[in-house]
Amino acid sequence: MNTGSNEPGEVAVATGQIEVDGVKSDSEQGLGSRAPEFIKARRVLHVSWQVGVFVIGLAVVVAGIIMLPLPGPGWVVIFGGMAIWATEFVWAQLVLRWTKRKVTEAAQRALDPKVRRRNIILTSIGLVIVAALVGFYVWKFGIVMPWKIKDQ
């Protein structure tokens, strides 16, 4: 394999980037702006583009933060805003790469049979404790409805 080759499906060892059928993998693309070339060529247009991307990303992140205590997919929306920022800003690309790596590692750990067995045991113990507490409460105080139903 030649490191300078442009053959599809080959790995560029020198740069560490993976290229399959002429397309770099998303996690291995270079850092920097992904704006169209005609926008990057003009400084004022590129800065305006970055301001627009920042404002849109900020609106999405703020919406996600608002959704955290309210019903809605808060974290998903926050990471969506980060993905919008990552189209233009290196710091957001690095944060997103780090987050993807940590989520992948956590998923791999969760699939480990020892960890799964431990989690199942801990969940079962927790359910038994909650059932015992609920049973004790019902035995001690009975079931009292918070509203009064009158026979008509």
C-alpha positions, 0 to 999 in steps of 0.5 A, a space after each residue: 500500500 502506498 501512502 501517497 496513493 489515491 486508490 479508493 478504500 486505502 488508508 492514508 497512514 501518514 495523515 491518519 485519515 481513513 478514506 473509503 471510495 474517495 470519501 473521508 470518514 466523518 470522525 477523521 475529516 480535517 478540522 476547520 470550516 465546512 463552508 462552501 469554497 465561494 464563501 471561504 474565498 471572501 473574508 466578509 462573507 465567511 465571517 457573516 457565514 460564521 456569525 449566522 452559524 453561531 447564532 443558529 447553533 446558539 438558538 438550538 443549544 438554548 432551546 435544548 437547555 430550556 428543554 432539560 427541565 421541560 418535556 422534550 429531548 433536551 440533550 439531543 437538541 443540545 448535541 444537535 446545536 453542537 453539531 451545527 457549531 461543529 460545521 464551522 468552529 474547531 473547538 466545537 468539532 473537538 468537543 463533538 469528537 470527544 463526546 462521540 468517543 466517550 459515548 462509544 466507550 460507554 456503550 462498549 462498557 455497557 455491552 460487557 457481560 460482567 457490567 450487564 450482569 452487575 447492572 441487572 443485579 443492582 436493578 433487581 435489588 433496587 426494585 425489591 427494596 422499592 417494593 418492600 417500602 411500598 408494601 410497608 407503606 400500604 400495610 401501615 397506612 393503607 391506600 388513601 386516594 387524594 380525592 373523595 368520591 361520593 356515591 350519587 
